[in-house]
Amino acid sequence: MSGRLSYLGEFEQVVLLAVAHLGDAASGPGLRAEIASRAGREVSIGAIYATLDRLVAKGYLRARDEAGREKADARVRRFFALTREGAAALEAARDMQVRMWRGIDLRKAVKARKP
C-alpha cells in the first residue's frame, strides 16, 4: 500500500473501531456483538467478513488464523488486529469530520432553507 490513506466508509470505520475495542480477541462473531452493543446496529456476519477482507487488503487490519484450543474443536478461527495504517486512517477520518462539523449550527442551517 502507498503512503496515501484511502477513504473510509462509515461501516469500515465502525468495524475498525470495534477491532480497536476488542484488541487481540477481534473475530467475526465478537465484532458482530461489539457493533450491536456499541452502535446499536444488527449486521450480518457476511457484511462483517466482506468488510474485514477489504480492510485487510487495504493494509488497515492484519489477520491471523488460530486453531481451536480444545482437541474436540479443531475449527480454525480468524482474528484481526489494527495496523498502524488502520489507526492512521481512523484518525484521518475523525479529523476530517471534526473539520467538517466545525462552525455548523444545524438549527440555523435548517431555518436558512425555509422558503
N, CA, C and O atoms as CSV, one atom per row, in Angstrom:
chain,resi,resn,atom,element,x,y,z
A,1,MET,N,N,0.830,-1.178,0.000
A,1,MET,CA,C,0.000,0.000,0.000
A,1,MET,C,C,0.867,1.231,0.000
A,1,MET,O,O,1.918,1.242,0.642
A,2,SER,N,N,0.456,2.274,-0.707
A,2,SER,CA,C,1.228,3.503,-0.759
A,2,SER,C,C,1.065,4.252,0.548
A,2,SER,O,O,0.286,3.845,1.410
A,3,GLY,N,N,1.804,5.352,0.699
A,3,GLY,CA,C,1.736,6.156,1.896
A,3,GLY,C,C,0.440,6.957,2.001
A,3,GLY,O,O,0.207,7.627,3.007
A,4,ARG,N,N,-0.392,6.894,0.984
A,4,ARG,CA,C,-1.632,7.656,0.959
A,4,ARG,C,C,-2.779,6.830,1.523
A,4,ARG,O,O,-2.967,5.670,1.157
A,5,LEU,N,N,-3.542,7.448,2.423
A,5,LEU,CA,C,-4.673,6.753,3.024
A,5,LEU,C,C,-5.844,6.761,2.062
A,5,LEU,O,O,-6.074,7.735,1.345
A,6,SER,N,N,-6.578,5.666,2.058
A,6,SER,CA,C,-7.767,5.612,1.232
A,6,SER,C,C,-8.968,6.017,2.087
A,6,SER,O,O,-8.945,5.879,3.310
A,7,TYR,N,N,-10.002,6.513,1.439
A,7,TYR,CA,C,-11.215,6.949,2.118
A,7,TYR,C,C,-11.849,5.775,2.853
A,7,TYR,O,O,-11.906,4.661,2.333
A,8,LEU,N,N,-12.326,6.039,4.073
A,8,LEU,CA,C,-13.028,5.019,4.845
A,8,LEU,C,C,-14.521,5.295,4.822
A,8,LEU,O,O,-14.959,6.403,5.129
A,9,GLY,N,N,-15.292,4.295,4.460
A,9,GLY,CA,C,-16.739,4.420,4.551
A,9,GLY,C,C,-17.175,4.317,6.008
A,9,GLY,O,O,-16.395,3.923,6.875
A,10,GLU,N,N,-18.422,4.673,6.264
A,10,GLU,CA,C,-18.917,4.659,7.646
A,10,GLU,C,C,-18.824,3.270,8.272
A,10,GLU,O,O,-18.370,3.136,9.408
A,11,PHE,N,N,-19.247,2.234,7.546
A,11,PHE,CA,C,-19.214,0.896,8.130
A,11,PHE,C,C,-17.778,0.415,8.324
A,11,PHE,O,O,-17.488,-0.291,9.290
A,12,GLU,N,N,-16.880,0.790,7.416
A,12,GLU,CA,C,-15.468,0.447,7.610
A,12,GLU,C,C,-14.944,1.073,8.901
A,12,GLU,O,O,-14.197,0.434,9.642
A,13,GLN,N,N,-15.334,2.316,9.171
A,13,GLN,CA,C,-14.924,2.962,10.414
A,13,GLN,C,C,-15.478,2.217,11.622
A,13,GLN,O,O,-14.764,1.993,12.599
A,14,VAL,N,N,-16.745,1.837,11.554
A,14,VAL,CA,C,-17.375,1.113,12.656
A,14,VAL,C,C,-16.624,-0.197,12.921
A,14,VAL,O,O,-16.355,-0.535,14.074
A,15,VAL,N,N,-16.292,-0.924,11.872
A,15,VAL,CA,C,-15.584,-2.198,12.030
A,15,VAL,C,C,-14.184,-1.970,12.593
A,15,VAL,O,O,-13.765,-2.688,13.501
A,16,LEU,N,N,-13.457,-0.989,12.074
A,16,LEU,CA,C,-12.113,-0.705,12.601
A,16,LEU,C,C,-12.169,-0.299,14.073
A,16,LEU,O,O,-11.320,-0.715,14.861
A,17,LEU,N,N,-13.149,0.500,14.444
A,17,LEU,CA,C,-13.284,0.908,15.845
A,17,LEU,C,C,-13.634,-0.286,16.730
A,17,LEU,O,O,-13.142,-0.387,17.854
A,18,ALA,N,N,-14.469,-1.179,16.239
A,18,ALA,CA,C,-14.803,-2.385,17.008
A,18,ALA,C,C,-13.563,-3.253,17.198
A,18,ALA,O,O,-13.363,-3.811,18.276
A,19,VAL,N,N,-12.728,-3.373,16.167
A,19,VAL,CA,C,-11.474,-4.120,16.290
A,19,VAL,C,C,-10.591,-3.459,17.340
A,19,VAL,O,O,-9.993,-4.147,18.167
A,20,ALA,N,N,-10.504,-2.133,17.315
A,20,ALA,CA,C,-9.690,-1.415,18.302
A,20,ALA,C,C,-10.193,-1.683,19.724
A,20,ALA,O,O,-9.391,-1.831,20.646
A,21,HIS,N,N,-11.499,-1.746,19.902
A,21,HIS,CA,C,-12.065,-2.028,21.225
A,21,HIS,C,C,-11.753,-3.444,21.692
A,21,HIS,O,O,-11.454,-3.657,22.867
A,22,LEU,N,N,-11.821,-4.421,20.777
A,22,LEU,CA,C,-11.646,-5.821,21.158
A,22,LEU,C,C,-10.190,-6.249,21.233
A,22,LEU,O,O,-9.870,-7.229,21.906
A,23,GLY,N,N,-9.309,-5.538,20.559
A,23,GLY,CA,C,-7.900,-5.915,20.575
A,23,GLY,C,C,-7.672,-7.274,19.955
A,23,GLY,O,O,-8.252,-7.584,18.914
A,24,ASP,N,N,-6.827,-8.104,20.581
A,24,ASP,CA,C,-6.454,-9.407,20.024
A,24,ASP,C,C,-7.612,-10.397,19.952
A,24,ASP,O,O,-7.496,-11.435,19.300
A,25,ALA,N,N,-8.726,-10.092,20.612
A,25,ALA,CA,C,-9.877,-11.000,20.614
A,25,ALA,C,C,-10.854,-10.699,19.485
A,25,ALA,O,O,-11.967,-11.226,19.482
A,26,ALA,N,N,-10.466,-9.868,18.531
A,26,ALA,CA,C,-11.379,-9.433,17.468
A,26,ALA,C,C,-11.561,-10.527,16.423
A,26,ALA,O,O,-10.676,-10.781,15.606
A,27,SER,N,N,-12.720,-11.167,16.466
A,27,SER,CA,C,-13.098,-12.165,15.460
A,27,SER,C,C,-14.467,-11.767,14.932
A,27,SER,O,O,-15.121,-10.895,15.503
A,28,GLY,N,N,-14.901,-12.389,13.858
A,28,GLY,CA,C,-16.181,-12.041,13.250
A,28,GLY,C,C,-17.351,-12.003,14.223
A,28,GLY,O,O,-18.028,-10.980,14.327
A,29,PRO,N,N,-17.608,-13.112,14.951
A,29,PRO,CA,C,-18.739,-13.088,15.888
A,29,PRO,C,C,-18.585,-12.050,16.997
A,29,PRO,O,O,-19.559,-11.405,17.386
A,30,GLY,N,N,-17.374,-11.889,17.502
A,30,GLY,CA,C,-17.137,-10.886,18.542
A,30,GLY,C,C,-17.363,-9.478,18.028
A,30,GLY,O,O,-17.903,-8.628,18.736
A,31,LEU,N,N,-16.946,-9.232,16.789
A,31,LEU,CA,C,-17.153,-7.916,16.186
A,31,LEU,C,C,-18.636,-7.645,15.974
A,31,LEU,O,O,-19.110,-6.527,16.175
A,32,ARG,N,N,-19.354,-8.673,15.570
A,32,ARG,CA,C,-20.806,-8.517,15.371
A,32,ARG,C,C,-21.471,-8.101,16.684
A,32,ARG,O,O,-22.305,-7.195,16.700
A,33,ALA,N,N,-21.107,-8.757,17.776
A,33,ALA,CA,C,-21.669,-8.429,19.090
A,33,ALA,C,C,-21.236,-7.034,19.545
A,33,ALA,O,O,-22.035,-6.290,20.113
A,34,GLU,N,N,-19.987,-6.685,19.297
A,34,GLU,CA,C,-19.470,-5.366,19.698
A,34,GLU,C,C,-20.194,-4.246,18.956
A,34,GLU,O,O,-20.540,-3.223,19.547
A,35,ILE,N,N,-20.417,-4.443,17.674
A,35,ILE,CA,C,-21.121,-3.437,16.867
A,35,ILE,C,C,-22.570,-3.308,17.334
A,35,ILE,O,O,-23.096,-2.200,17.443
A,36,ALA,N,N,-23.206,-4.433,17.606
A,36,ALA,CA,C,-24.588,-4.390,18.097
A,36,ALA,C,C,-24.656,-3.657,19.426
A,36,ALA,O,O,-25.563,-2.854,19.647
A,37,SER,N,N,-23.715,-3.924,20.304
A,37,SER,CA,C,-23.709,-3.321,21.628
A,37,SER,C,C,-23.396,-1.823,21.592
A,37,SER,O,O,-24.109,-1.023,22.196
A,38,ARG,N,N,-22.342,-1.452,20.890
A,38,ARG,CA,C,-21.891,-0.054,20.902
A,38,ARG,C,C,-22.620,0.839,19.913
A,38,ARG,O,O,-22.909,1.996,20.216
A,39,ALA,N,N,-22.920,0.310,18.733
A,39,ALA,CA,C,-23.535,1.139,17.690
A,39,ALA,C,C,-25.043,0.942,17.607
A,39,ALA,O,O,-25.738,1.715,16.949
A,40,GLY,N,N,-25.547,-0.090,18.273
A,40,GLY,CA,C,-26.974,-0.358,18.204
A,40,GLY,C,C,-27.420,-0.813,16.828
A,40,GLY,O,O,-28.561,-0.582,16.427
A,41,ARG,N,N,-26.517,-1.462,16.105
A,41,ARG,CA,C,-26.802,-1.938,14.750
A,41,ARG,C,C,-26.656,-3.437,14.689
A,41,ARG,O,O,-25.639,-3.990,15.107
A,42,GLU,N,N,-27.668,-4.093,14.171
A,42,GLU,CA,C,-27.581,-5.526,13.891
A,42,GLU,C,C,-27.077,-5.666,12.455
A,42,GLU,O,O,-27.702,-5.161,11.522
A,43,VAL,N,N,-25.962,-6.343,12.282
A,43,VAL,CA,C,-25.400,-6.513,10.938
A,43,VAL,C,C,-25.160,-7.989,10.672
A,43,VAL,O,O,-24.938,-8.772,11.596
A,44,SER,N,N,-25.208,-8.353,9.421
A,44,SER,CA,C,-24.986,-9.757,9.060
A,44,SER,C,C,-23.505,-10.088,9.189
A,44,SER,O,O,-22.641,-9.234,8.993
A,45,ILE,N,N,-23.236,-11.327,9.518
A,45,ILE,CA,C,-21.849,-11.774,9.624
A,45,ILE,C,C,-21.158,-11.687,8.265
A,45,ILE,O,O,-19.953,-11.446,8.191
A,46,GLY,N,N,-21.928,-11.885,7.186
A,46,GLY,CA,C,-21.356,-11.770,5.839
A,46,GLY,C,C,-20.868,-10.360,5.545
A,46,GLY,O,O,-19.809,-10.179,4.944
A,47,ALA,N,N,-21.637,-9.361,5.966
A,47,ALA,CA,C,-21.218,-7.962,5.767
A,47,ALA,C,C,-19.950,-7.669,6.553
A,47,ALA,O,O,-19.078,-6.937,6.086
A,48,ILE,N,N,-19.853,-8.236,7.737
A,48,ILE,CA,C,-18.647,-8.023,8.556
A,48,ILE,C,C,-17.438,-8.661,7.885
A,48,ILE,O,O,-16.390,-8.026,7.764
A,49,TYR,N,N,-17.575,-9.917,7.448
A,49,TYR,CA,C,-16.427,-10.587,6.831
A,49,TYR,C,C,-16.014,-9.931,5.513
A,49,TYR,O,O,-14.821,-9.849,5.218
A,50,ALA,N,N,-16.964,-9.468,4.725
A,50,ALA,CA,C,-16.618,-8.768,3.480
A,50,ALA,C,C,-15.835,-7.495,3.796
A,50,ALA,O,O,-14.867,-7.168,3.109
A,51,THR,N,N,-16.253,-6.790,4.825
A,51,THR,CA,C,-15.565,-5.555,5.216
A,51,THR,C,C,-14.198,-5.865,5.798
A,51,THR,O,O,-13.233,-5.157,5.511
A,52,LEU,N,N,-14.098,-6.904,6.605
A,52,LEU,CA,C,-12.797,-7.303,7.150
A,52,LEU,C,C,-11.824,-7.644,6.025
A,52,LEU,O,O,-10.669,-7.220,6.064
A,53,ASP,N,N,-12.270,-8.402,5.026
A,53,ASP,CA,C,-11.402,-8.743,3.891
A,53,ASP,C,C,-10.922,-7.495,3.172
A,53,ASP,O,O,-9.751,-7.394,2.805
A,54,ARG,N,N,-11.833,-6.535,2.969
A,54,ARG,CA,C,-11.474,-5.288,2.287
A,54,ARG,C,C,-10.449,-4.497,3.116
A,54,ARG,O,O,-9.509,-3.932,2.559
A,55,LEU,N,N,-10.629,-4.457,4.441
A,55,LEU,CA,C,-9.712,-3.708,5.303
A,55,LEU,C,C,-8.346,-4.381,5.396
A,55,LEU,O,O,-7.329,-3.699,5.520
A,56,VAL,N,N,-8.314,-5.700,5.338
A,56,VAL,CA,C,-7.030,-6.415,5.287
A,56,VAL,C,C,-6.326,-6.080,3.972
A,56,VAL,O,O,-5.123,-5.818,3.963
A,57,ALA,N,N,-7.068,-6.087,2.861
A,57,ALA,CA,C,-6.481,-5.781,1.546
A,57,ALA,C,C,-5.935,-4.358,1.506
A,57,ALA,O,O,-4.930,-4.104,0.842
A,58,LYS,N,N,-6.574,-3.436,2.199
A,58,LYS,CA,C,-6.095,-2.047,2.254
A,58,LYS,C,C,-4.890,-1.892,3.180
A,58,LYS,O,O,-4.225,-0.856,3.163
A,59,GLY,N,N,-4.606,-2.916,3.987
A,59,GLY,CA,C,-3.493,-2.840,4.929
A,59,GLY,C,C,-3.879,-2.223,6.266
A,59,GLY,O,O,-3.004,-1.904,7.071
A,60,TYR,N,N,-5.171,-2.051,6.516
A,60,TYR,CA,C,-5.635,-1.416,7.757
A,60,TYR,C,C,-5.835,-2.419,8.889
A,60,TYR,O,O,-5.895,-2.038,10.058
A,61,LEU,N,N,-5.937,-3.700,8.541
A,61,LEU,CA,C,-6.029,-4.768,9.520
A,61,LEU,C,C,-5.046,-5.866,9.158
A,61,LEU,O,O,-4.661,-6.019,7.999
A,62,ARG,N,N,-4.652,-6.616,10.154
A,62,ARG,CA,C,-3.816,-7.798,9.974
A,62,ARG,C,C,-4.658,-8.975,10.481
A,62,ARG,O,O,-5.318,-8.868,11.514
A,63,ALA,N,N,-4.634,-10.086,9.759
A,63,ALA,CA,C,-5.407,-11.266,10.135
A,63,ALA,C,C,-4.467,-12.389,10.553
A,63,ALA,O,O,-3.369,-12.536,10.017
A,64,ARG,N,N,-4.927,-13.181,11.528
A,64,ARG,CA,C,-4.180,-14.381,11.911
A,64,ARG,C,C,-5.180,-15.500,12.167
A,64,ARG,O,O,-6.262,-15.279,12.711
A,65,ASP,N,N,-4.797,-16.691,11.767
A,65,ASP,CA,C,-5.641,-17.869,11.973
A,65,ASP,C,C,-5.134,-18.622,13.189
A,65,ASP,O,O,-3.929,-18.742,13.411
A,66,GLU,N,N,-6.083,-19.126,13.972
A,66,GLU,CA,C,-5.733,-19.852,15.193
A,66,GLU,C,C,-6.646,-21.066,15.319
A,66,GLU,O,O,-7.866,-20.950,15.208
A,67,ALA,N,N,-6.044,-22.229,15.552
A,67,ALA,CA,C,-6.831,-23.455,15.740
A,67,ALA,C,C,-7.508,-23.411,17.102
A,67,ALA,O,O,-7.042,-22.740,18.023
A,68,GLY,N,N,-8.619,-24.138,17.212
A,68,GLY,CA,C,-9.312,-24.236,18.494
A,68,GLY,C,C,-8.386,-24.794,19.562
A,68,GLY,O,O,-7.491,-25.588,19.272
A,69,ARG,N,N,-8.606,-24.375,20.786
A,69,ARG,CA,C,-7.728,-24.794,21.891
A,69,ARG,C,C,-8.049,-26.197,22.402
A,69,ARG,O,O,-7.184,-26.880,22.950
A,70,GLU,N,N,-9.271,-26.609,22.223
A,70,GLU,CA,C,-9.690,-27.940,22.684
A,70,GLU,C,C,-9.509,-28.949,21.554
A,70,GLU,O,O,-9.704,-28.614,20.385
A,71,LYS,N,N,-9.139,-30.179,21.897
A,71,LYS,CA,C,-8.974,-31.223,20.874
A,71,LYS,C,C,-10.256,-31.449,20.098
A,71,LYS,O,O,-10.223,-31.692,18.892
A,72,ALA,N,N,-11.384,-31.370,20.784
A,72,ALA,CA,C,-12.669,-31.617,20.132
A,72,ALA,C,C,-13.057,-30.475,19.192
A,72,ALA,O,O,-13.955,-30.631,18.364
A,73,ASP,N,N,-12.393,-29.346,19.315
A,73,ASP,CA,C,-12.720,-28.170,18.497
A,73,ASP,C,C,-11.535,-27.847,17.589
A,73,ASP,O,O,-10.656,-27.066,17.954
A,74,ALA,N,N,-11.522,-28.447,16.419
A,74,ALA,CA,C,-10.396,-28.258,15.501
A,74,ALA,C,C,-10.630,-27.118,14.521
A,74,ALA,O,O,-9.816,-26.895,13.624
A,75,ARG,N,N,-11.743,-26.389,14.684
A,75,ARG,CA,C,-12.027,-25.283,13.764
A,75,ARG,C,C,-10.955,-24.205,13.867
A,75,ARG,O,O,-10.459,-23.895,14.950
A,76,VAL,N,N,-10.618,-23.656,12.736
A,76,VAL,CA,C,-9.680,-22.543,12.700
A,76,VAL,C,C,-10.486,-21.250,12.787
A,76,VAL,O,O,-11.466,-21.063,12.066
A,77,ARG,N,N,-10.062,-20.376,13.668
A,77,ARG,CA,C,-10.718,-19.075,13.820
A,77,ARG,C,C,-9.775,-17.995,13.316
A,77,ARG,O,O,-8.558,-18.083,13.473
A,78,ARG,N,N,-10.358,-16.993,12.716
A,78,ARG,CA,C,-9.566,-15.877,12.206
A,78,ARG,C,C,-9.754,-14.687,13.149
A,78,ARG,O,O,-10.877,-14.312,13.484
A,79,PHE,N,N,-8.641,-14.110,13.563
A,79,PHE,CA,C,-8.635,-12.935,14.436
A,79,PHE,C,C,-7.996,-11.773,13.697
A,79,PHE,O,O,-7.161,-11.968,12.814
A,80,PHE,N,N,-8.393,-10.573,14.063
A,80,PHE,CA,C,-7.956,-9.364,13.372
A,80,PHE,C,C,-7.364,-8.373,14.353
A,80,PHE,O,O,-7.786,-8.289,15.506
A,81,ALA,N,N,-6.374,-7.618,13.879
A,81,ALA,CA,C,-5.749,-6.576,14.690
A,81,ALA,C,C,-5.555,-5.334,13.825
A,81,ALA,O,O,-5.292,-5.426,12.626
A,82,LEU,N,N,-5.687,-4.202,14.446
A,82,LEU,CA,C,-5.498,-2.918,13.781
A,82,LEU,C,C,-4.015,-2.710,13.480
A,82,LEU,O,O,-3.164,-2.992,14.323
A,83,THR,N,N,-3.707,-2.222,12.290
A,83,THR,CA,C,-2.329,-1.879,11.938
A,83,THR,C,C,-2.107,-0.384,12.171
A,83,THR,O,O,-3.053,0.363,12.422
A,84,ARG,N,N,-0.858,0.037,12.086
A,84,ARG,CA,C,-0.566,1.481,12.185
A,84,ARG,C,C,-1.306,2.257,11.107
A,84,ARG,O,O,-1.824,3.346,11.353
A,85,GLU,N,N,-1.350,1.680,9.899
A,85,GLU,CA,C,-2.055,2.325,8.797
A,85,GLU,C,C,-3.544,2.439,9.091
A,85,GLU,O,O,-4.170,3.445,8.756
A,86,GLY,N,N,-4.114,1.411,9.718
A,86,GLY,CA,C,-5.522,1.443,10.088
A,86,GLY,C,C,-5.807,2.511,11.127
A,86,GLY,O,O,-6.805,3.225,11.034
A,87,ALA,N,N,-4.927,2.620,12.122
A,87,ALA,CA,C,-5.086,3.653,13.141
A,87,ALA,C,C,-4.966,5.041,12.507
A,87,ALA,O,O,-5.720,5.951,12.849
A,88,ALA,N,N,-4.017,5.196,11.585
A,88,ALA,CA,C,-3.849,6.492,10.909
A,88,ALA,C,C,-5.076,6.829,10.068
A,88,ALA,O,O,-5.496,7.986,10.020
A,89,ALA,N,N,-5.652,5.831,9.407
A,89,ALA,CA,C,-6.852,6.065,8.589
A,89,ALA,C,C,-8.027,6.487,9.472
A,89,ALA,O,O,-8.792,7.378,9.104
A,90,LEU,N,N,-8.173,5.847,10.640
A,90,LEU,CA,C,-9.238,6.242,11.567
A,90,LEU,C,C,-9.036,7.661,12.071
A,90,LEU,O,O,-9.986,8.440,12.148
A,91,GLU,N,N,-7.803,7.994,12.413
A,91,GLU,CA,C,-7.523,9.353,12.889
A,91,GLU,C,C,-7.794,10.385,11.797
A,91,GLU,O,O,-8.329,11.458,12.077
A,92,ALA,N,N,-7.429,10.067,10.556
A,92,ALA,CA,C,-7.680,10.993,9.441
A,92,ALA,C,C,-9.188,11.172,9.231
A,92,ALA,O,O,-9.646,12.285,8.971
A,93,ALA,N,N,-9.960,10.089,9.340
A,93,ALA,CA,C,-11.412,10.183,9.177
A,93,ALA,C,C,-12.019,11.025,10.294
A,93,ALA,O,O,-12.893,11.855,10.045
A,94,ARG,N,N,-11.559,10.811,11.520
A,94,ARG,CA,C,-12.060,11.602,12.649
A,94,ARG,C,C,-11.710,13.074,12.469
A,94,ARG,O,O,-12.557,13.942,12.683
A,95,ASP,N,N,-10.481,13.361,12.080
A,95,ASP,CA,C,-10.043,14.749,11.890
A,95,ASP,C,C,-10.851,15.438,10.797
A,95,ASP,O,O,-11.210,16.608,10.933
A,96,MET,N,N,-11.140,14.713,9.708
A,96,MET,CA,C,-11.935,15.291,8.624
A,96,MET,C,C,-13.339,15.621,9.118
A,96,MET,O,O,-13.880,16.677,8.790
A,97,GLN,N,N,-13.924,14.735,9.895
A,97,GLN,CA,C,-15.266,15.005,10.420
A,97,GLN,C,C,-15.265,16.196,11.367
A,97,GLN,O,O,-16.186,17.013,11.331
A,98,VAL,N,N,-14.267,16.306,12.197
A,98,VAL,CA,C,-14.168,17.452,13.107
A,98,VAL,C,C,-14.086,18.741,12.299
A,98,VAL,O,O,-14.754,19.721,12.628
A,99,ARG,N,N,-13.272,18.749,11.244
A,99,ARG,CA,C,-13.162,19.947,10.400
A,99,ARG,C,C,-14.490,20.278,9.729
A,99,ARG,O,O,-14.876,21.444,9.645
A,100,MET,N,N,-15.187,19.248,9.253
A,100,MET,CA,C,-16.467,19.474,8.574
A,100,MET,C,C,-17.534,19.975,9.539
A,100,MET,O,O,-18.361,20.800,9.153
A,101,TRP,N,N,-17.541,19.505,10.773
A,101,TRP,CA,C,-18.537,19.914,11.763
A,101,TRP,C,C,-18.242,21.281,12.365
A,101,TRP,O,O,-19.152,21.947,12.861
A,102,ARG,N,N,-16.979,21.708,12.329
A,102,ARG,CA,C,-16.596,22.968,12.961
A,102,ARG,C,C,-17.426,24.124,12.397
A,102,ARG,O,O,-17.470,24.337,11.185
A,103,GLY,N,N,-18.075,24.858,13.285
A,103,GLY,CA,C,-18.841,26.036,12.886
A,103,GLY,C,C,-20.254,25.750,12.411
A,103,GLY,O,O,-20.964,26.677,12.023
A,104,ILE,N,N,-20.679,24.509,12.431
A,104,ILE,CA,C,-22.022,24.161,11.961
A,104,ILE,C,C,-23.019,24.319,13.107
A,104,ILE,O,O,-22.809,23.812,14.209
A,105,ASP,N,N,-24.104,25.031,12.825
A,105,ASP,CA,C,-25.250,25.102,13.730
A,105,ASP,C,C,-26.427,24.588,12.912
A,105,ASP,O,O,-26.956,25.301,12.059
A,106,LEU,N,N,-26.828,23.371,13.169
A,106,LEU,CA,C,-27.854,22.736,12.339
A,106,LEU,C,C,-29.195,23.454,12.428
A,106,LEU,O,O,-29.943,23.487,11.451
A,107,ARG,N,N,-29.503,24.022,13.571
A,107,ARG,CA,C,-30.776,24.764,13.676
A,107,ARG,C,C,-30.778,25.948,12.719
A,107,ARG,O,O,-31.782,26.204,12.054
A,108,LYS,N,N,-29.673,26.667,12.642
A,108,LYS,CA,C,-29.576,27.798,11.708
A,108,LYS,C,C,-29.576,27.304,10.266
A,108,LYS,O,O,-30.199,27.917,9.399
A,109,ALA,N,N,-28.896,26.223,10.012
A,109,ALA,CA,C,-28.823,25.690,8.648
A,109,ALA,C,C,-30.210,25.276,8.148
A,109,ALA,O,O,-30.545,25.499,6.984
A,110,VAL,N,N,-31.004,24.680,9.020
A,110,VAL,CA,C,-32.357,24.252,8.630
A,110,VAL,C,C,-33.258,25.463,8.452
A,110,VAL,O,O,-34.021,25.513,7.487
A,111,LYS,N,N,-33.197,26.441,9.349
A,111,LYS,CA,C,-34.019,27.651,9.244
A,111,LYS,C,C,-33.693,28.441,7.998
A,111,LYS,O,O,-34.579,29.032,7.381
A,112,ALA,N,N,-32.419,28.455,7.624
A,112,ALA,CA,C,-31.999,29.229,6.466
A,112,ALA,C,C,-32.573,28.680,5.170
A,112,ALA,O,O,-32.631,29.397,4.171
A,113,ARG,N,N,-32.992,27.439,5.166
A,113,ARG,CA,C,-33.505,26.804,3.938
A,113,ARG,C,C,-35.017,26.902,3.794
A,113,ARG,O,O,-35.548,26.519,2.752
A,114,LYS,N,N,-35.730,27.398,4.800
A,114,LYS,CA,C,-37.183,27.502,4.681
A,114,LYS,C,C,-37.536,28.518,3.620
A,114,LYS,O,O,-36.933,29.589,3.551
A,115,PRO,N,N,-38.530,28.182,2.776
A,115,PRO,CA,C,-38.925,29.118,1.690
A,115,PRO,C,C,-39.679,30.317,2.236
A,115,PRO,O,O,-40.081,31.194,1.471
